[in-house]
Amino acid sequence: MKIALITGASGDIGANIARRLASNGWSLYLHYHTNRAKIDVLLEEFEEQYPKQEFYPIHVDLVQENAAEQMKGQIFSLTAIVFAHGTTEYGLLQDLEPEKMDLLWNMHVKTPVLITQAFQNKLHQQENGRIVFISSVYGEMGSSNEVFYSTVKGAQLAFVKAYSKEVASLGITVNAISPGAISTQMNNEFDEEDLLQLSAAIPLGRLGTTDEVSFWVEQLLQPESRYMTGQSLTVSGGWLK
């Protein structure tokens, strides 16, 4: 049985990844922190459509020190991990408080690394263990007004490159997808004029969709992707590249 843990499954990108994987025969651990209502919708949908698969909610605050241990106690078999959770802080670096830096670092880097440690042996037990980070084009190119977010996303990409070498002999592949501007609720704070200006700066002339991100997750989890590791796929419509 193919079983994946999706962190941030209650977010727009995470939920779309969950729907795509469920439709392809995956059983899923659906992680969330506060939005249980979204997870309940997914569980009801999946249990009706895919009765032969299994779906479990995982409630964990990823900034807590024991987050990885909490997950380890609830997950017993695993083929893949998709790190799709995240948040950002807008503003100048000089105004960013140390507490916000700790939150971003723990959420995007420290806790995913601890989760990876906790489940390495379970992934090794599978023929095609997979780890996929949903990073950001900012991790590759950087962005003013989101300097520390760019920093932690860059750290994710560095981890992917290094860790992929360490576990290659175990049959585990480690890759990242770096989306550009994707149409999600994170863009709600931008007004229509801002979004039009952003779209104009993208060579393809529009924001991406969550389905255009989850498609690449699906590809990286395929058995045929076993020779692809240590890479970042930029899905940005040509923006910032």
Biotite code that builds the C-alpha atoms (Angstrom):
import biotite.structure as struc

atoms = struc.array([
    struc.Atom([0.000, 0.000, 0.000], chain_id="A", res_id=1, res_name="MET", atom_name="CA", element="C"),
    struc.Atom([1.233, 3.494, -0.873], chain_id="A", res_id=2, res_name="LYS", atom_name="CA", element="C"),
    struc.Atom([1.002, 5.773, 2.172], chain_id="A", res_id=3, res_name="ILE", atom_name="CA", element="C"),
    struc.Atom([1.968, 9.456, 2.265], chain_id="A", res_id=4, res_name="ALA", atom_name="CA", element="C"),
    struc.Atom([2.137, 12.072, 4.990], chain_id="A", res_id=5, res_name="LEU", atom_name="CA", element="C"),
    struc.Atom([1.116, 15.513, 3.750], chain_id="A", res_id=6, res_name="ILE", atom_name="CA", element="C"),
    struc.Atom([1.921, 18.349, 6.137], chain_id="A", res_id=7, res_name="THR", atom_name="CA", element="C"),
    struc.Atom([-0.274, 21.398, 5.736], chain_id="A", res_id=8, res_name="GLY", atom_name="CA", element="C"),
    struc.Atom([-3.029, 19.321, 4.121], chain_id="A", res_id=9, res_name="ALA", atom_name="CA", element="C"),
    struc.Atom([-5.601, 21.919, 5.160], chain_id="A", res_id=10, res_name="SER", atom_name="CA", element="C"),
    struc.Atom([-3.941, 24.591, 2.999], chain_id="A", res_id=11, res_name="GLY", atom_name="CA", element="C"),
    struc.Atom([-4.845, 25.210, -0.638], chain_id="A", res_id=12, res_name="ASP", atom_name="CA", element="C"),
    struc.Atom([-1.760, 23.540, -2.091], chain_id="A", res_id=13, res_name="ILE", atom_name="CA", element="C"),
    struc.Atom([-1.723, 20.731, 0.487], chain_id="A", res_id=14, res_name="GLY", atom_name="CA", element="C"),
    struc.Atom([-5.402, 19.911, -0.084], chain_id="A", res_id=15, res_name="ALA", atom_name="CA", element="C"),
    struc.Atom([-4.923, 19.795, -3.847], chain_id="A", res_id=16, res_name="ASN", atom_name="CA", element="C"),
    struc.Atom([-1.946, 17.466, -3.428], chain_id="A", res_id=17, res_name="ILE", atom_name="CA", element="C"),
    struc.Atom([-4.077, 15.257, -1.177], chain_id="A", res_id=18, res_name="ALA", atom_name="CA", element="C"),
    struc.Atom([-6.881, 15.074, -3.737], chain_id="A", res_id=19, res_name="ARG", atom_name="CA", element="C"),
    struc.Atom([-4.483, 14.187, -6.544], chain_id="A", res_id=20, res_name="ARG", atom_name="CA", element="C"),
    struc.Atom([-2.698, 11.492, -4.553], chain_id="A", res_id=21, res_name="LEU", atom_name="CA", element="C"),
    struc.Atom([-5.935, 9.995, -3.233], chain_id="A", res_id=22, res_name="ALA", atom_name="CA", element="C"),
    struc.Atom([-7.231, 9.715, -6.795], chain_id="A", res_id=23, res_name="SER", atom_name="CA", element="C"),
    struc.Atom([-4.063, 7.798, -7.649], chain_id="A", res_id=24, res_name="ASN", atom_name="CA", element="C"),
    struc.Atom([-4.507, 5.144, -4.985], chain_id="A", res_id=25, res_name="GLY", atom_name="CA", element="C"),
    struc.Atom([-2.588, 6.653, -2.076], chain_id="A", res_id=26, res_name="TRP", atom_name="CA", element="C"),
    struc.Atom([-3.641, 6.279, 1.521], chain_id="A", res_id=27, res_name="SER", atom_name="CA", element="C"),
    struc.Atom([-2.914, 9.490, 3.399], chain_id="A", res_id=28, res_name="LEU", atom_name="CA", element="C"),
    struc.Atom([-2.011, 11.006, 6.734], chain_id="A", res_id=29, res_name="TYR", atom_name="CA", element="C"),
    struc.Atom([-3.490, 14.507, 6.557], chain_id="A", res_id=30, res_name="LEU", atom_name="CA", element="C"),
    struc.Atom([-1.676, 16.907, 8.867], chain_id="A", res_id=31, res_name="HIS", atom_name="CA", element="C"),
    struc.Atom([-3.228, 20.143, 10.083], chain_id="A", res_id=32, res_name="TYR", atom_name="CA", element="C"),
    struc.Atom([-2.835, 22.606, 12.931], chain_id="A", res_id=33, res_name="HIS", atom_name="CA", element="C"),
    struc.Atom([-5.966, 24.765, 13.238], chain_id="A", res_id=34, res_name="THR", atom_name="CA", element="C"),
    struc.Atom([-8.263, 24.096, 10.267], chain_id="A", res_id=35, res_name="ASN", atom_name="CA", element="C"),
    struc.Atom([-9.888, 20.803, 11.259], chain_id="A", res_id=36, res_name="ARG", atom_name="CA", element="C"),
    struc.Atom([-13.007, 21.716, 9.259], chain_id="A", res_id=37, res_name="ALA", atom_name="CA", element="C"),
    struc.Atom([-11.050, 21.539, 5.987], chain_id="A", res_id=38, res_name="LYS", atom_name="CA", element="C"),
    struc.Atom([-9.609, 18.164, 6.966], chain_id="A", res_id=39, res_name="ILE", atom_name="CA", element="C"),
    struc.Atom([-13.076, 16.842, 7.808], chain_id="A", res_id=40, res_name="ASP", atom_name="CA", element="C"),
    struc.Atom([-14.256, 17.829, 4.321], chain_id="A", res_id=41, res_name="VAL", atom_name="CA", element="C"),
    struc.Atom([-11.335, 15.944, 2.779], chain_id="A", res_id=42, res_name="LEU", atom_name="CA", element="C"),
    struc.Atom([-11.892, 12.883, 4.972], chain_id="A", res_id=43, res_name="LEU", atom_name="CA", element="C"),
    struc.Atom([-15.576, 12.689, 4.089], chain_id="A", res_id=44, res_name="GLU", atom_name="CA", element="C"),
    struc.Atom([-14.807, 13.128, 0.402], chain_id="A", res_id=45, res_name="GLU", atom_name="CA", element="C"),
    struc.Atom([-12.035, 10.534, 0.340], chain_id="A", res_id=46, res_name="PHE", atom_name="CA", element="C"),
    struc.Atom([-13.799, 7.905, 2.433], chain_id="A", res_id=47, res_name="GLU", atom_name="CA", element="C"),
    struc.Atom([-16.778, 8.060, 0.082], chain_id="A", res_id=48, res_name="GLU", atom_name="CA", element="C"),
    struc.Atom([-14.770, 8.001, -3.150], chain_id="A", res_id=49, res_name="GLN", atom_name="CA", element="C"),
    struc.Atom([-11.932, 5.657, -2.152], chain_id="A", res_id=50, res_name="TYR", atom_name="CA", element="C"),
    struc.Atom([-13.292, 3.134, 0.376], chain_id="A", res_id=51, res_name="PRO", atom_name="CA", element="C"),
    struc.Atom([-10.367, 0.726, -0.125], chain_id="A", res_id=52, res_name="LYS", atom_name="CA", element="C"),
    struc.Atom([-7.816, 3.341, 0.962], chain_id="A", res_id=53, res_name="GLN", atom_name="CA", element="C"),
    struc.Atom([-7.159, 4.685, 4.437], chain_id="A", res_id=54, res_name="GLU", atom_name="CA", element="C"),
    struc.Atom([-7.131, 8.308, 5.568], chain_id="A", res_id=55, res_name="PHE", atom_name="CA", element="C"),
    struc.Atom([-6.090, 9.686, 8.948], chain_id="A", res_id=56, res_name="TYR", atom_name="CA", element="C"),
    struc.Atom([-6.069, 13.203, 10.419], chain_id="A", res_id=57, res_name="PRO", atom_name="CA", element="C"),
    struc.Atom([-2.861, 14.250, 12.189], chain_id="A", res_id=58, res_name="ILE", atom_name="CA", element="C"),
    struc.Atom([-3.168, 17.252, 14.515], chain_id="A", res_id=59, res_name="HIS", atom_name="CA", element="C"),
    struc.Atom([0.245, 18.717, 15.381], chain_id="A", res_id=60, res_name="VAL", atom_name="CA", element="C"),
    struc.Atom([1.629, 22.225, 15.901], chain_id="A", res_id=61, res_name="ASP", atom_name="CA", element="C"),
    struc.Atom([4.824, 22.151, 13.846], chain_id="A", res_id=62, res_name="LEU", atom_name="CA", element="C"),
    struc.Atom([6.543, 24.878, 15.850], chain_id="A", res_id=63, res_name="VAL", atom_name="CA", element="C"),
    struc.Atom([6.462, 22.809, 19.044], chain_id="A", res_id=64, res_name="GLN", atom_name="CA", element="C"),
    struc.Atom([9.678, 21.099, 20.086], chain_id="A", res_id=65, res_name="GLU", atom_name="CA", element="C"),
    struc.Atom([8.056, 17.667, 20.217], chain_id="A", res_id=66, res_name="ASN", atom_name="CA", element="C"),
    struc.Atom([6.179, 17.908, 16.911], chain_id="A", res_id=67, res_name="ALA", atom_name="CA", element="C"),
    struc.Atom([8.159, 15.123, 15.249], chain_id="A", res_id=68, res_name="ALA", atom_name="CA", element="C"),
    struc.Atom([7.690, 12.823, 18.244], chain_id="A", res_id=69, res_name="GLU", atom_name="CA", element="C"),
    struc.Atom([3.948, 13.481, 18.206], chain_id="A", res_id=70, res_name="GLN", atom_name="CA", element="C"),
    struc.Atom([3.798, 12.446, 14.559], chain_id="A", res_id=71, res_name="MET", atom_name="CA", element="C"),
    struc.Atom([6.004, 9.413, 15.121], chain_id="A", res_id=72, res_name="LYS", atom_name="CA", element="C"),
    struc.Atom([3.538, 8.101, 17.657], chain_id="A", res_id=73, res_name="GLY", atom_name="CA", element="C"),
    struc.Atom([0.656, 8.259, 15.183], chain_id="A", res_id=74, res_name="GLN", atom_name="CA", element="C"),
    struc.Atom([2.233, 6.981, 11.944], chain_id="A", res_id=75, res_name="ILE", atom_name="CA", element="C"),
    struc.Atom([3.180, 3.334, 11.539], chain_id="A", res_id=76, res_name="PHE", atom_name="CA", element="C"),
    struc.Atom([3.971, 2.880, 7.845], chain_id="A", res_id=77, res_name="SER", atom_name="CA", element="C"),
    struc.Atom([5.102, 5.441, 5.302], chain_id="A", res_id=78, res_name="LEU", atom_name="CA", element="C"),
    struc.Atom([6.128, 5.587, 1.660], chain_id="A", res_id=79, res_name="THR", atom_name="CA", element="C"),
    struc.Atom([6.395, 9.339, 1.130], chain_id="A", res_id=80, res_name="ALA", atom_name="CA", element="C"),
    struc.Atom([6.454, 12.675, 2.932], chain_id="A", res_id=81, res_name="ILE", atom_name="CA", element="C"),
    struc.Atom([5.261, 15.861, 1.262], chain_id="A", res_id=82, res_name="VAL", atom_name="CA", element="C"),
    struc.Atom([6.087, 19.003, 3.230], chain_id="A", res_id=83, res_name="PHE", atom_name="CA", element="C"),
    struc.Atom([3.388, 21.402, 2.045], chain_id="A", res_id=84, res_name="ALA", atom_name="CA", element="C"),
    struc.Atom([2.892, 23.544, 5.151], chain_id="A", res_id=85, res_name="HIS", atom_name="CA", element="C"),
    struc.Atom([4.175, 27.056, 5.620], chain_id="A", res_id=86, res_name="GLY", atom_name="CA", element="C"),
    struc.Atom([3.671, 30.707, 6.422], chain_id="A", res_id=87, res_name="THR", atom_name="CA", element="C"),
    struc.Atom([5.467, 33.957, 5.700], chain_id="A", res_id=88, res_name="THR", atom_name="CA", element="C"),
    struc.Atom([6.075, 37.390, 7.202], chain_id="A", res_id=89, res_name="GLU", atom_name="CA", element="C"),
    struc.Atom([5.906, 40.500, 5.043], chain_id="A", res_id=90, res_name="TYR", atom_name="CA", element="C"),
    struc.Atom([7.979, 43.575, 5.834], chain_id="A", res_id=91, res_name="GLY", atom_name="CA", element="C"),
    struc.Atom([11.508, 44.867, 6.069], chain_id="A", res_id=92, res_name="LEU", atom_name="CA", element="C"),
    struc.Atom([14.109, 42.661, 7.737], chain_id="A", res_id=93, res_name="LEU", atom_name="CA", element="C"),
    struc.Atom([15.032, 45.438, 10.174], chain_id="A", res_id=94, res_name="GLN", atom_name="CA", element="C"),
    struc.Atom([11.496, 45.251, 11.574], chain_id="A", res_id=95, res_name="ASP", atom_name="CA", element="C"),
    struc.Atom([11.355, 41.461, 11.932], chain_id="A", res_id=96, res_name="LEU", atom_name="CA", element="C"),
    struc.Atom([11.252, 40.341, 15.548], chain_id="A", res_id=97, res_name="GLU", atom_name="CA", element="C"),
    struc.Atom([13.451, 37.437, 16.718], chain_id="A", res_id=98, res_name="PRO", atom_name="CA", element="C"),
    struc.Atom([10.362, 35.480, 17.752], chain_id="A", res_id=99, res_name="GLU", atom_name="CA", element="C"),
    struc.Atom([9.082, 35.589, 14.166], chain_id="A", res_id=100, res_name="LYS", atom_name="CA", element="C"),
    struc.Atom([12.476, 34.409, 12.911], chain_id="A", res_id=101, res_name="MET", atom_name="CA", element="C"),
    struc.Atom([12.321, 31.447, 15.297], chain_id="A", res_id=102, res_name="ASP", atom_name="CA", element="C"),
    struc.Atom([8.799, 30.600, 14.135], chain_id="A", res_id=103, res_name="LEU", atom_name="CA", element="C"),
    struc.Atom([9.760, 30.651, 10.453], chain_id="A", res_id=104, res_name="LEU", atom_name="CA", element="C"),
    struc.Atom([12.946, 28.680, 11.054], chain_id="A", res_id=105, res_name="TRP", atom_name="CA", element="C"),
    struc.Atom([11.284, 26.021, 13.188], chain_id="A", res_id=106, res_name="ASN", atom_name="CA", element="C"),
    struc.Atom([8.308, 25.626, 10.876], chain_id="A", res_id=107, res_name="MET", atom_name="CA", element="C"),
    struc.Atom([10.164, 25.491, 7.566], chain_id="A", res_id=108, res_name="HIS", atom_name="CA", element="C"),
    struc.Atom([13.507, 23.944, 8.484], chain_id="A", res_id=109, res_name="VAL", atom_name="CA", element="C"),
    struc.Atom([14.024, 22.494, 11.965], chain_id="A", res_id=110, res_name="LYS", atom_name="CA", element="C"),
    struc.Atom([10.765, 20.570, 12.305], chain_id="A", res_id=111, res_name="THR", atom_name="CA", element="C"),
    struc.Atom([10.828, 19.107, 8.760], chain_id="A", res_id=112, res_name="PRO", atom_name="CA", element="C"),
    struc.Atom([14.389, 17.929, 9.411], chain_id="A", res_id=113, res_name="VAL", atom_name="CA", element="C"),
    struc.Atom([13.316, 16.319, 12.701], chain_id="A", res_id=114, res_name="LEU", atom_name="CA", element="C"),
    struc.Atom([10.361, 14.656, 10.960], chain_id="A", res_id=115, res_name="ILE", atom_name="CA", element="C"),
    struc.Atom([12.713, 13.375, 8.273], chain_id="A", res_id=116, res_name="THR", atom_name="CA", element="C"),
    struc.Atom([14.980, 11.915, 10.974], chain_id="A", res_id=117, res_name="GLN", atom_name="CA", element="C"),
    struc.Atom([12.020, 10.271, 12.677], chain_id="A", res_id=118, res_name="ALA", atom_name="CA", element="C"),
    struc.Atom([10.788, 8.521, 9.533], chain_id="A", res_id=119, res_name="PHE", atom_name="CA", element="C"),
    struc.Atom([13.979, 7.742, 7.627], chain_id="A", res_id=120, res_name="GLN", atom_name="CA", element="C"),
    struc.Atom([13.892, 4.070, 8.614], chain_id="A", res_id=121, res_name="ASN", atom_name="CA", element="C"),
    struc.Atom([10.240, 3.694, 7.595], chain_id="A", res_id=122, res_name="LYS", atom_name="CA", element="C"),
    struc.Atom([10.973, 5.240, 4.201], chain_id="A", res_id=123, res_name="LEU", atom_name="CA", element="C"),
    struc.Atom([13.984, 2.962, 3.799], chain_id="A", res_id=124, res_name="HIS", atom_name="CA", element="C"),
    struc.Atom([11.722, -0.055, 4.267], chain_id="A", res_id=125, res_name="GLN", atom_name="CA", element="C"),
    struc.Atom([9.889, 0.911, 1.077], chain_id="A", res_id=126, res_name="GLN", atom_name="CA", element="C"),
    struc.Atom([11.257, 0.267, -2.402], chain_id="A", res_id=127, res_name="GLU", atom_name="CA", element="C"),
    struc.Atom([10.651, 3.863, -3.465], chain_id="A", res_id=128, res_name="ASN", atom_name="CA", element="C"),
    struc.Atom([10.837, 6.125, -0.404], chain_id="A", res_id=129, res_name="GLY", atom_name="CA", element="C"),
    struc.Atom([10.090, 9.717, -1.356], chain_id="A", res_id=130, res_name="ARG", atom_name="CA", element="C"),
    struc.Atom([10.483, 13.137, 0.264], chain_id="A", res_id=131, res_name="ILE", atom_name="CA", element="C"),
    struc.Atom([9.182, 16.265, -1.465], chain_id="A", res_id=132, res_name="VAL", atom_name="CA", element="C"),
    struc.Atom([9.417, 19.816, -0.138], chain_id="A", res_id=133, res_name="PHE", atom_name="CA", element="C"),
    struc.Atom([7.073, 22.514, -1.418], chain_id="A", res_id=134, res_name="ILE", atom_name="CA", element="C"),
    struc.Atom([9.640, 25.288, -1.254], chain_id="A", res_id=135, res_name="SER", atom_name="CA", element="C"),
    struc.Atom([9.495, 28.610, -3.132], chain_id="A", res_id=136, res_name="SER", atom_name="CA", element="C"),
    struc.Atom([11.064, 30.413, -6.042], chain_id="A", res_id=137, res_name="VAL", atom_name="CA", element="C"),
    struc.Atom([12.126, 32.927, -3.382], chain_id="A", res_id=138, res_name="TYR", atom_name="CA", element="C"),
    struc.Atom([14.396, 30.247, -1.951], chain_id="A", res_id=139, res_name="GLY", atom_name="CA", element="C"),
    struc.Atom([16.293, 30.333, -5.235], chain_id="A", res_id=140, res_name="GLU", atom_name="CA", element="C"),
    struc.Atom([16.074, 34.002, -6.201], chain_id="A", res_id=141, res_name="MET", atom_name="CA", element="C"),
    struc.Atom([15.320, 35.865, -2.953], chain_id="A", res_id=142, res_name="GLY", atom_name="CA", element="C"),
    struc.Atom([12.806, 38.608, -2.344], chain_id="A", res_id=143, res_name="SER", atom_name="CA", element="C"),
    struc.Atom([12.898, 41.946, -0.588], chain_id="A", res_id=144, res_name="SER", atom_name="CA", element="C"),
    struc.Atom([10.213, 42.365, 2.075], chain_id="A", res_id=145, res_name="ASN", atom_name="CA", element="C"),
    struc.Atom([10.334, 38.587, 2.608], chain_id="A", res_id=146, res_name="GLU", atom_name="CA", element="C"),
    struc.Atom([14.031, 38.225, 3.328], chain_id="A", res_id=147, res_name="VAL", atom_name="CA", element="C"),
    struc.Atom([13.812, 35.705, 6.145], chain_id="A", res_id=148, res_name="PHE", atom_name="CA", element="C"),
    struc.Atom([11.154, 33.665, 4.357], chain_id="A", res_id=149, res_name="TYR", atom_name="CA", element="C"),
    struc.Atom([13.527, 33.542, 1.375], chain_id="A", res_id=150, res_name="SER", atom_name="CA", element="C"),
    struc.Atom([16.267, 32.457, 3.785], chain_id="A", res_id=151, res_name="THR", atom_name="CA", element="C"),
    struc.Atom([14.385, 29.492, 5.239], chain_id="A", res_id=152, res_name="VAL", atom_name="CA", element="C"),
    struc.Atom([13.168, 28.411, 1.813], chain_id="A", res_id=153, res_name="LYS", atom_name="CA", element="C"),
    struc.Atom([16.768, 28.543, 0.612], chain_id="A", res_id=154, res_name="GLY", atom_name="CA", element="C"),
    struc.Atom([17.735, 26.390, 3.587], chain_id="A", res_id=155, res_name="ALA", atom_name="CA", element="C"),
    struc.Atom([15.152, 23.824, 2.512], chain_id="A", res_id=156, res_name="GLN", atom_name="CA", element="C"),
    struc.Atom([16.752, 23.637, -0.926], chain_id="A", res_id=157, res_name="LEU", atom_name="CA", element="C"),
    struc.Atom([20.225, 23.244, 0.590], chain_id="A", res_id=158, res_name="ALA", atom_name="CA", element="C"),
    struc.Atom([18.901, 20.417, 2.775], chain_id="A", res_id=159, res_name="PHE", atom_name="CA", element="C"),
    struc.Atom([17.396, 18.686, -0.259], chain_id="A", res_id=160, res_name="VAL", atom_name="CA", element="C"),
    struc.Atom([20.718, 18.796, -2.102], chain_id="A", res_id=161, res_name="LYS", atom_name="CA", element="C"),
    struc.Atom([22.738, 17.482, 0.847], chain_id="A", res_id=162, res_name="ALA", atom_name="CA", element="C"),
    struc.Atom([20.367, 14.919, 2.342], chain_id="A", res_id=163, res_name="TYR", atom_name="CA", element="C"),
    struc.Atom([19.572, 13.404, -1.048], chain_id="A", res_id=164, res_name="SER", atom_name="CA", element="C"),
    struc.Atom([23.222, 12.337, -1.276], chain_id="A", res_id=165, res_name="LYS", atom_name="CA", element="C"),
    struc.Atom([23.173, 10.818, 2.195], chain_id="A", res_id=166, res_name="GLU", atom_name="CA", element="C"),
    struc.Atom([20.146, 8.580, 1.633], chain_id="A", res_id=167, res_name="VAL", atom_name="CA", element="C"),
    struc.Atom([20.540, 7.734, -2.056], chain_id="A", res_id=168, res_name="ALA", atom_name="CA", element="C"),
    struc.Atom([21.930, 4.298, -1.185], chain_id="A", res_id=169, res_name="SER", atom_name="CA", element="C"),
    struc.Atom([18.780, 3.655, 0.875], chain_id="A", res_id=170, res_name="LEU", atom_name="CA", element="C"),
    struc.Atom([16.542, 4.095, -2.169], chain_id="A", res_id=171, res_name="GLY", atom_name="CA", element="C"),
    struc.Atom([15.076, 7.352, -0.837], chain_id="A", res_id=172, res_name="ILE", atom_name="CA", element="C"),
    struc.Atom([14.813, 10.297, -3.200], chain_id="A", res_id=173, res_name="THR", atom_name="CA", element="C"),
    struc.Atom([14.631, 13.874, -1.907], chain_id="A", res_id=174, res_name="VAL", atom_name="CA", element="C"),
    struc.Atom([13.418, 16.692, -4.140], chain_id="A", res_id=175, res_name="ASN", atom_name="CA", element="C"),
    struc.Atom([11.722, 20.076, -3.980], chain_id="A", res_id=176, res_name="ALA", atom_name="CA", element="C"),
    struc.Atom([9.162, 21.979, -5.976], chain_id="A", res_id=177, res_name="ILE", atom_name="CA", element="C"),
    struc.Atom([9.642, 25.751, -5.965], chain_id="A", res_id=178, res_name="SER", atom_name="CA", element="C"),
    struc.Atom([6.371, 27.450, -6.918], chain_id="A", res_id=179, res_name="PRO", atom_name="CA", element="C"),
    struc.Atom([6.184, 31.043, -8.016], chain_id="A", res_id=180, res_name="GLY", atom_name="CA", element="C"),
    struc.Atom([3.014, 33.083, -7.583], chain_id="A", res_id=181, res_name="ALA", atom_name="CA", element="C"),
    struc.Atom([0.185, 30.596, -7.078], chain_id="A", res_id=182, res_name="ILE", atom_name="CA", element="C"),
    struc.Atom([-3.464, 31.532, -6.682], chain_id="A", res_id=183, res_name="SER", atom_name="CA", element="C"),
    struc.Atom([-4.150, 30.679, -3.031], chain_id="A", res_id=184, res_name="THR", atom_name="CA", element="C"),
    struc.Atom([-5.621, 32.350, 0.039], chain_id="A", res_id=185, res_name="GLN", atom_name="CA", element="C"),
    struc.Atom([-2.150, 33.702, 0.838], chain_id="A", res_id=186, res_name="MET", atom_name="CA", element="C"),
    struc.Atom([-2.773, 36.240, -1.926], chain_id="A", res_id=187, res_name="ASN", atom_name="CA", element="C"),
    struc.Atom([-5.971, 37.577, -0.370], chain_id="A", res_id=188, res_name="ASN", atom_name="CA", element="C"),
    struc.Atom([-4.142, 40.540, 1.168], chain_id="A", res_id=189, res_name="GLU", atom_name="CA", element="C"),
    struc.Atom([-3.225, 41.856, -2.286], chain_id="A", res_id=190, res_name="PHE", atom_name="CA", element="C"),
    struc.Atom([-5.734, 44.075, -4.050], chain_id="A", res_id=191, res_name="ASP", atom_name="CA", element="C"),
    struc.Atom([-6.763, 43.637, -7.687], chain_id="A", res_id=192, res_name="GLU", atom_name="CA", element="C"),
    struc.Atom([-4.244, 46.191, -8.977], chain_id="A", res_id=193, res_name="GLU", atom_name="CA", element="C"),
    struc.Atom([-1.362, 44.430, -7.204], chain_id="A", res_id=194, res_name="ASP", atom_name="CA", element="C"),
    struc.Atom([-2.393, 41.086, -8.681], chain_id="A", res_id=195, res_name="LEU", atom_name="CA", element="C"),
    struc.Atom([-2.629, 42.597, -12.163], chain_id="A", res_id=196, res_name="LEU", atom_name="CA", element="C"),
    struc.Atom([0.877, 44.024, -11.824], chain_id="A", res_id=197, res_name="GLN", atom_name="CA", element="C"),
    struc.Atom([2.153, 40.691, -10.588], chain_id="A", res_id=198, res_name="LEU", atom_name="CA", element="C"),
    struc.Atom([0.531, 38.831, -13.476], chain_id="A", res_id=199, res_name="SER", atom_name="CA", element="C"),
    struc.Atom([2.080, 41.281, -15.929], chain_id="A", res_id=200, res_name="ALA", atom_name="CA", element="C"),
    struc.Atom([5.544, 40.490, -14.544], chain_id="A", res_id=201, res_name="ALA", atom_name="CA", element="C"),
    struc.Atom([5.073, 36.750, -15.169], chain_id="A", res_id=202, res_name="ILE", atom_name="CA", element="C"),
    struc.Atom([6.036, 35.685, -18.707], chain_id="A", res_id=203, res_name="PRO", atom_name="CA", element="C"),
    struc.Atom([2.980, 33.418, -18.972], chain_id="A", res_id=204, res_name="LEU", atom_name="CA", element="C"),
    struc.Atom([0.819, 36.362, -17.873], chain_id="A", res_id=205, res_name="GLY", atom_name="CA", element="C"),
    struc.Atom([-1.033, 34.801, -14.949], chain_id="A", res_id=206, res_name="ARG", atom_name="CA", element="C"),
    struc.Atom([-0.728, 33.228, -11.524], chain_id="A", res_id=207, res_name="LEU", atom_name="CA", element="C"),
    struc.Atom([-0.351, 29.478, -11.324], chain_id="A", res_id=208, res_name="GLY", atom_name="CA", element="C"),
    struc.Atom([-2.948, 27.087, -9.960], chain_id="A", res_id=209, res_name="THR", atom_name="CA", element="C"),
    struc.Atom([-2.591, 24.599, -7.134], chain_id="A", res_id=210, res_name="THR", atom_name="CA", element="C"),
    struc.Atom([-3.242, 21.806, -9.625], chain_id="A", res_id=211, res_name="ASP", atom_name="CA", element="C"),
    struc.Atom([-0.145, 22.875, -11.541], chain_id="A", res_id=212, res_name="GLU", atom_name="CA", element="C"),
    struc.Atom([1.900, 22.317, -8.374], chain_id="A", res_id=213, res_name="VAL", atom_name="CA", element="C"),
    struc.Atom([0.334, 19.024, -7.311], chain_id="A", res_id=214, res_name="SER", atom_name="CA", element="C"),
    struc.Atom([0.941, 17.615, -10.802], chain_id="A", res_id=215, res_name="PHE", atom_name="CA", element="C"),
    struc.Atom([4.690, 17.724, -10.190], chain_id="A", res_id=216, res_name="TRP", atom_name="CA", element="C"),
    struc.Atom([4.340, 16.173, -6.752], chain_id="A", res_id=217, res_name="VAL", atom_name="CA", element="C"),
    struc.Atom([2.540, 13.290, -8.406], chain_id="A", res_id=218, res_name="GLU", atom_name="CA", element="C"),
    struc.Atom([5.380, 12.897, -10.912], chain_id="A", res_id=219, res_name="GLN", atom_name="CA", element="C"),
    struc.Atom([8.081, 12.860, -8.238], chain_id="A", res_id=220, res_name="LEU", atom_name="CA", element="C"),
    struc.Atom([6.258, 10.108, -6.355], chain_id="A", res_id=221, res_name="LEU", atom_name="CA", element="C"),
    struc.Atom([6.068, 7.835, -9.379], chain_id="A", res_id=222, res_name="GLN", atom_name="CA", element="C"),
    struc.Atom([8.340, 4.753, -9.370], chain_id="A", res_id=223, res_name="PRO", atom_name="CA", element="C"),
    struc.Atom([9.766, 5.999, -12.675], chain_id="A", res_id=224, res_name="GLU", atom_name="CA", element="C"),
    struc.Atom([11.170, 9.060, -10.854], chain_id="A", res_id=225, res_name="SER", atom_name="CA", element="C"),
    struc.Atom([13.596, 6.912, -8.858], chain_id="A", res_id=226, res_name="ARG", atom_name="CA", element="C"),
    struc.Atom([16.589, 8.394, -10.724], chain_id="A", res_id=227, res_name="TYR", atom_name="CA", element="C"),
    struc.Atom([15.559, 11.973, -9.892], chain_id="A", res_id=228, res_name="MET", atom_name="CA", element="C"),
    struc.Atom([16.969, 13.245, -6.603], chain_id="A", res_id=229, res_name="THR", atom_name="CA", element="C"),
    struc.Atom([18.517, 16.371, -5.087], chain_id="A", res_id=230, res_name="GLY", atom_name="CA", element="C"),
    struc.Atom([16.616, 18.605, -7.505], chain_id="A", res_id=231, res_name="GLN", atom_name="CA", element="C"),
    struc.Atom([14.310, 21.615, -7.340], chain_id="A", res_id=232, res_name="SER", atom_name="CA", element="C"),
    struc.Atom([11.621, 21.990, -9.994], chain_id="A", res_id=233, res_name="LEU", atom_name="CA", element="C"),
    struc.Atom([10.662, 25.633, -10.463], chain_id="A", res_id=234, res_name="THR", atom_name="CA", element="C"),
    struc.Atom([6.967, 26.063, -11.309], chain_id="A", res_id=235, res_name="VAL", atom_name="CA", element="C"),
    struc.Atom([6.658, 29.802, -11.808], chain_id="A", res_id=236, res_name="SER", atom_name="CA", element="C"),
    struc.Atom([5.439, 30.554, -15.325], chain_id="A", res_id=237, res_name="GLY", atom_name="CA", element="C"),
    struc.Atom([8.952, 31.819, -16.071], chain_id="A", res_id=238, res_name="GLY", atom_name="CA", element="C"),
    struc.Atom([8.785, 34.408, -13.268], chain_id="A", res_id=239, res_name="TRP", atom_name="CA", element="C"),
    struc.Atom([12.053, 35.284, -11.487], chain_id="A", res_id=240, res_name="LEU", atom_name="CA", element="C"),
    struc.Atom([14.062, 32.904, -13.661], chain_id="A", res_id=241, res_name="LYS", atom_name="CA", element="C"),
])
